[in-house]
């Protein structure tokens, strides 16, 4: 009986000593050199990628405190009035200490968050890329100024290789740290960037452990990835390196022009309209480029987006602009404004817009104007 009683008491003691998971956090901040009354902000990132303030407090005796709770460890930002920059850290339900460096806030010290260590590891990896890049940039400038094309090109190749690894690093980090809440947050942050490789991050997301994928944040991020992937699929055929989709459209006299008929030549698809001021101002440059390089193999096909409601006679406006601007290359239009099927095929939402195709009909560049357009044409004609 005594033995049973002893075991029961030990069990009660162990149960009593077992620490339950916290459901709240306390941020204890120290801000040496920051005056009383200066405001501190805790920020999150919303669905659109915009920072939003979720809490605020003030510094008193060089200290501040923020309390609350989070459903899962999340990336947060902390900023202080009159101090440039912000602290990026992982917030979880625990006691978190932030020692603010007011002279270089990015170097502030964060402790008490286990998930924050993964953020630091990621930042260290990014830092290594910058450190590898810096001396190469110096070398590139030196050889460029010296006119040493061979060495300059060699350095440029090395810079390009580092750049490619740098772009792939976030998705690679997620795969190598697939049970980290920071990795889950990293996918969400990267998804807000303009240049986002949705395929790479979908693959990275699938590598995450079930507990992360099945979390509320995990499900939310998957939904966002699916939306971005659908958008990508809609325009994937227009990526640089892809064969430009063929189209047919009528000329002013009703003749049908087929893009594939121009294959074998460097081709500019120029989306413009008579009503478009920037297009008309760019036309003299396009005329000059056409006149200079047409005999070397350059072709242009102009796609007019005339046909807006405010035009009394869209076709006349189109023809008058062709004559006035001396546009002597192929001109086509369905006179349906932005509902033109060619404009929709090429996802045109604003003009002027250009697609520059190589002699094999592949998209080599987009939306170049002025000198940049001419340089690209020169480059493609030399191949």
C-alpha positions in Angstrom: 0.0 0.0 0.0 2.8 2.4 0.9 4.5 1.7 -2.5 1.2 2.5 -4.4 0.8 5.7 -2.3 4.3 6.8 -3.0 3.9 6.2 -6.8 0.6 8.2 -6.7 2.3 11.1 -4.9 5.2 11.2 -7.4 2.7 11.2 -10.2 0.9 14.2 -8.7 4.2 16.0 -8.3 5.2 15.4 -11.9 1.8 16.4 -13.1 2.0 19.6 -11.1 5.5 20.4 -12.4 4.6 19.8 -16.0 4.6 23.2 -17.9 1.6 23.9 -20.0 1.9 25.6 -23.4 1.6 29.3 -23.0 -1.3 31.0 -24.7 0.0 34.6 -24.5 3.3 36.6 -25.0 5.0 39.4 -23.2 7.5 41.5 -25.1 10.0 43.2 -22.7 11.8 45.9 -24.5 14.9 47.8 -23.5 15.6 51.0 -25.4 18.8 52.7 -24.2 19.0 56.3 -25.2 15.3 56.5 -26.3 13.4 59.3 -24.5 10.2 58.9 -22.4 7.0 59.1 -24.4 8.5 57.9 -27.7 6.0 55.5 -29.3 6.7 51.9 -30.2 4.7 50.0 -32.8 4.1 46.3 -33.3 3.2 45.6 -36.9 2.0 42.7 -39.0 1.6 42.1 -42.8 -1.9 41.9 -44.2 -3.1 39.8 -47.2 -1.9 42.4 -49.7 1.6 42.6 -48.2 1.0 45.9 -46.5 2.2 46.5 -43.0 -0.5 47.2 -40.4 -0.1 48.3 -36.8 -1.5 45.7 -34.4 -0.4 47.2 -31.1 1.4 50.2 -29.7 3.0 51.5 -26.4 5.4 54.1 -25.2 8.9 54.1 -23.8 9.3 54.9 -20.1 12.6 54.8 -18.3 14.2 53.3 -21.5 11.8 50.3 -21.3 8.5 49.3 -22.9 6.2 46.3 -22.7 3.7 44.7 -25.2 1.4 41.8 -24.4 -1.0 39.7 -26.3 -1.4 36.3 -28.0 -0.8 34.7 -31.4 -2.4 31.6 -32.8 1.0 30.4 -34.1 4.6 31.8 -34.3 4.6 34.7 -36.8 6.9 37.2 -38.4 6.4 40.7 -36.9 7.9 44.1 -37.2 8.7 46.5 -34.4 9.4 50.2 -35.1 10.0 53.2 -32.9 9.3 56.9 -33.7 12.3 58.9 -34.7 14.4 55.7 -35.4 15.0 54.7 -38.9 14.3 51.1 -39.8 12.6 48.3 -37.8 13.2 45.1 -36.0 12.1 41.9 -37.8 11.5 39.0 -35.4 9.5 35.9 -34.8 6.7 36.4 -32.2 5.4 33.4 -30.3 3.6 32.9 -27.0 6.5 33.3 -24.6 8.6 35.9 -22.8 10.5 37.7 -25.5 13.2 40.3 -24.8 14.2 42.9 -27.4 17.3 44.9 -26.8 16.9 47.9 -29.1 20.0 49.3 -30.9 18.7 52.8 -31.6 21.8 53.6 -33.8 21.3 50.5 -36.0 17.8 49.1 -35.2 18.3 46.1 -37.6 21.1 44.9 -35.2 18.8 44.8 -32.2 19.0 41.6 -30.1 15.9 39.3 -29.8 15.8 36.5 -27.3 13.2 34.2 -25.9 11.7 33.0 -29.2 12.9 29.6 -30.3 11.5 30.2 -33.8 13.5 33.5 -34.1 16.7 31.4 -34.4 15.5 30.2 -37.8 14.9 33.7 -38.9 18.5 34.6 -37.9 19.8 31.5 -39.8 18.0 32.7 -42.9 19.4 36.3 -42.5 22.9 34.9 -42.1 22.5 32.9 -45.4 21.4 36.1 -47.2 24.3 38.0 -45.7 26.7 35.4 -47.2 25.4 36.1 -50.7 25.9 39.9 -50.2 29.5 39.3 -48.9 30.3 37.0 -51.9 28.8 39.6 -54.3 30.6 42.7 -53.0 34.2 42.0 -54.1 33.0 40.8 -57.5 31.1 44.1 -58.1 34.3 46.0 -57.3 36.2 43.8 -59.8 33.5 44.2 -62.5 33.7 48.0 -62.2 37.5 47.9 -62.4 37.6 45.8 -65.6 34.7 47.8 -67.1 36.6 51.1 -66.6 39.8 49.5 -68.0 37.9 48.3 -71.1 38.9 44.6 -70.4 35.8 42.9 -72.0 37.0 39.3 -71.4 37.6 39.7 -67.7 34.5 41.9 -67.3 32.3 39.2 -68.9 33.9 36.5 -66.7 33.1 38.5 -63.6 29.6 39.1 -64.9 29.0 35.4 -65.3 30.1 34.8 -61.7 27.7 37.6 -60.5 24.9 36.0 -62.5 25.5 32.6 -60.9 25.4 34.2 -57.4 22.3 36.1 -58.4 20.5 32.9 -59.5 21.4 31.1 -56.2 20.3 34.2 -54.3 16.9 34.2 -56.0 16.4 30.5 -55.2 17.7 30.7 -51.6 14.3 31.4 -49.9 12.6 28.3 -51.4 15.7 26.2 -50.8 15.7 27.4 -47.1 12.1 26.3 -46.7 12.9 22.8 -48.0 15.9 22.5 -45.7 13.9 23.7 -42.7 10.5 22.2 -43.4 9.3 22.0 -39.8 9.9 25.6 -39.0 7.2 28.2 -38.5 9.6 30.8 -39.9 9.7 28.8 -43.2 5.9 28.9 -43.3 6.0 32.7 -42.7 8.8 33.1 -45.2 6.6 31.7 -48.0 3.9 34.2 -47.1 6.3 37.1 -47.1 7.9 36.1 -50.5 4.4 35.7 -52.0 3.9 39.4 -51.6 6.9 40.3 -53.8 6.5 41.3 -57.5 8.9 38.7 -58.7 7.7 35.4 -57.2 8.4 31.9 -58.5 5.1 30.4 -57.5 6.1 26.9 -58.9 9.2 26.8 -56.7 7.3 27.9 -53.6 4.4 25.5 -54.2 7.0 22.7 -54.2 8.6 24.2 -51.1 5.2 24.3 -49.4 4.5 20.7 -50.2 7.8 19.8 -48.4 6.5 21.3 -45.1 5.5 19.0 -42.3 1.7 18.2 -41.8 1.5 20.3 -38.6 2.5 23.4 -40.6 0.4 22.7 -43.7 -2.7 21.9 -41.6 -2.3 25.0 -39.4 -4.6 28.0 -39.9 -1.7 30.0 -41.4 -0.7 27.1 -43.5 -4.1 26.7 -45.0 -4.3 30.5 -45.6 -0.9 30.5 -47.4 -1.9 27.5 -49.6 -5.0 29.4 -50.7 -2.9 32.4 -51.7 -0.4 30.1 -53.5 -3.3 28.5 -55.5 -4.6 31.9 -56.5 -1.1 33.1 -57.6 -0.5 29.8 -59.5 -3.8 30.3 -61.4 -2.7 33.8 -62.4 0.7 32.5 -63.4 -0.9 29.7 -65.6 -3.0 32.3 -67.3 0.1 34.2 -68.5 2.8 31.5 -68.4 2.8 31.3 -72.2 4.1 34.9 -72.3 7.3 34.4 -70.3 10.6 35.4 -71.8 12.0 32.4 -73.7 8.5 31.1 -74.7 7.4 31.0 -78.3 5.1 33.9 -78.8 1.5 32.8 -79.3 0.3 33.1 -82.9 -2.6 35.3 -83.9 -4.4 36.6 -86.9 -5.9 40.1 -87.3 -7.1 42.3 -90.1 -5.2 45.2 -91.7 -7.1 48.5 -92.5 -8.1 47.0 -95.9 -9.3 43.7 -94.4 -6.3 41.6 -95.3 -5.5 39.0 -92.6 -2.0 39.1 -91.2 -0.6 36.0 -89.4 2.2 36.4 -86.9 3.7 33.1 -87.9 4.2 34.5 -91.4 6.9 36.7 -90.0 8.9 33.9 -88.4 12.5 33.8 -89.3 12.9 37.5 -88.6 13.4 39.6 -85.5 9.9 41.0 -84.8 8.5 43.7 -82.6 4.8 43.4 -81.7 3.9 47.0 -80.9 0.6 47.6 -79.0 -0.5 51.2 -79.4 -3.5 53.4 -80.3 -4.2 56.7 -82.0 -5.6 58.1 -78.7 -2.5 57.1 -76.7 -0.3 60.1 -76.1 2.8 58.1 -74.9 2.4 55.8 -77.9 2.4 58.6 -80.3 5.4 60.2 -78.7 7.3 56.9 -79.0 6.4 56.4 -82.6 9.2 58.5 -84.1 11.7 56.3 -82.3 10.0 53.2 -83.6 10.0 54.6 -87.1 13.7 55.4 -86.9 14.5 51.9 -85.6 12.4 50.3 -88.4 14.0 52.4 -91.1 17.5 51.6 -89.9 17.2 47.9 -89.3 14.4 46.7 -91.6 16.9 45.8 -94.4 18.9 43.8 -91.8 15.9 41.6 -91.0 13.7 43.6 -88.6 9.9 43.4 -88.9 7.2 45.2 -86.9 3.6 44.4 -86.5 1.5 47.2 -84.9 -1.6 46.2 -83.0 -4.0 49.1 -82.5 -6.3 49.3 -79.5 -8.5 51.9 -81.1 -12.2 51.5 -80.6 -12.8 53.2 -77.3 -16.3 54.7 -76.8 -15.1 58.3 -77.0 -13.9 57.9 -80.5 -16.5 59.0 -83.0 -14.8 57.1 -85.9 -12.1 54.7 -84.5 -11.0 53.4 -87.9 -10.5 57.0 -89.3 -8.5 57.9 -86.2 -6.4 54.8 -86.6 -5.7 55.5 -90.3 -5.0 59.2 -89.7 -2.5 58.3 -87.0 -0.8 55.7 -89.3 -0.4 58.3 -92.0 0.7 61.2 -89.7 3.2 59.1 -87.8 4.5 57.5 -91.0 4.0 53.9 -89.8 4.9 51.9 -92.9 5.0 48.4 -91.3 2.1 45.9 -90.9 -0.8 47.4 -89.0 -3.7 45.3 -87.6 -6.7 46.0 -85.4 -10.1 44.6 -84.5 -11.0 48.1 -83.2 -12.2 46.7 -79.9 -10.1 48.7 -77.5 -8.7 46.5 -74.7 -11.2 43.8 -75.6 -9.2 43.2 -78.8 -8.5 39.4 -78.9 -4.8 39.9 -79.6 -4.5 42.3 -76.7 -6.2 39.8 -74.4 -4.0 36.9 -75.7 -1.0 39.0 -74.8 -2.4 40.2 -71.5 -2.2 43.8 -72.4 -3.6 46.1 -69.7 -1.9 49.3 -70.6 -0.1 50.8 -73.6 2.4 51.4 -75.1 3.5 47.8 -74.8 5.9 45.8 -76.8 7.0 42.2 -77.2 10.4 41.7 -78.9 10.8 38.3 -80.6 13.9 36.6 -81.9 14.2 35.0 -85.3 12.7 31.8 -83.9 9.6 33.5 -82.7 10.6 33.3 -79.0 9.9 36.2 -76.7 13.3 37.9 -76.0 12.1 41.0 -74.1 9.1 43.0 -73.2 8.1 46.6 -73.0 11.3 48.2 -74.1 11.3 51.7 -75.4 13.8 54.3 -76.7 17.5 53.3 -76.7 16.8 50.1 -74.8 14.6 48.9 -77.6 17.2 49.7 -80.3 20.0 47.9 -78.3 17.9 44.8 -78.0 17.1 44.8 -81.7 20.9 45.2 -82.5 21.6 42.2 -80.2 19.1 39.9 -81.7 20.0 40.8 -85.3 23.6 39.8 -84.6 22.7 36.3 -83.5 
